[in-house]
Amino acid sequence: MQVKITKWGNSQGIRLSKSMLASIGMINPVGQRLEISVEKDKIVIEKVPSMSKLAERFKNFDSDCYRKSNRDAKAFDWGINVGKELL
């Protein structure tokens, strides 16, 4: 597919068709992130894997460090395990 570079304010841009974005799994693309890089003489555009808000908040959480620093904390009894609880 060929596209034309257009001027947008002080920048230049291209438009990507909805069907092209859908073909890489971007059904609702507005607000989603893309990684753009230059490799030799090519511009490469890749979809950034999306992460839930909760997963994003915990992405740098170190559970081993948390357990070590909170060994003396009192445990709360939530009842018997019913799944694959980790904490």
N, C-alpha and C positions, 0 to 999 in steps of 0.2 A: 504494500500500500504506500502510495506517495502522499505526503502532506506538504503544505506550504508554511514556511515560517512567517508569522505575522508580528506586528509591533503591538505591544500591550504596555502603554505608559512608557517608562524608560527601559523596558525589557523586551525580549522577543519570546515568542511562545509557539507551541503547536497544539492542535486539538487532537485528542484520542477518541475514537468512536466508542459508543457504549457497547457495541457488539465485540470490539476488540478487547475492551476491559473485561467484559463478561467471559470471554474465552480463557482468561487467566484467573477466573474466580472472583472478580471484583464486580459483584452484582449491584451494590450501592456504593459507588466509588467516591462520592463527595466526602471529603474529610479524611480519606484513607491516605496513607503515606506510600511514597515510591522512593526507591534508592536509585540515584542517577550517578553514573560514573563514566569515565572516558578510558577506553582500552584501545591503544594504538590510535587508529583514525576513526573509531566508532564511538557513538554515544549509546550506552547501555542503560535501559530503564527496567528495574525489577520491582516486583511487589514486595513490600516489607510485611513479614508475617504479623498478623494482628494479635493482640493480647487483650484479655479481658481487663477491666479496671482493677479487679481484685488481684489478678495475677501480676499486673503491672506494679501494684503497691508492694507486693512481696518478692519481686524479682531479685532483690539484693539481700533478702532475709536468709541468715545462716542459722538453721534450726539446731545444728550441733553446738554452735557457740551459745545460742539461747539456752539450751539445756544445761550446758556447763556453768553458765553464769547464774542460773536460777535453780541450782540443785536443792537449796534449802527452802524453796517455796513450798507452801502447803498444797497438796494435791486436792482437787475437788472431785468427789465421786459423782460421775454422771450416770452411773449404772453399768450394766454389763456391756461389753463390746458387741456391736451388731454389724460391723463392717470391717474395713481395713484402716481403722484409726491409727494415726502415727504419733500424735502428741498426747 
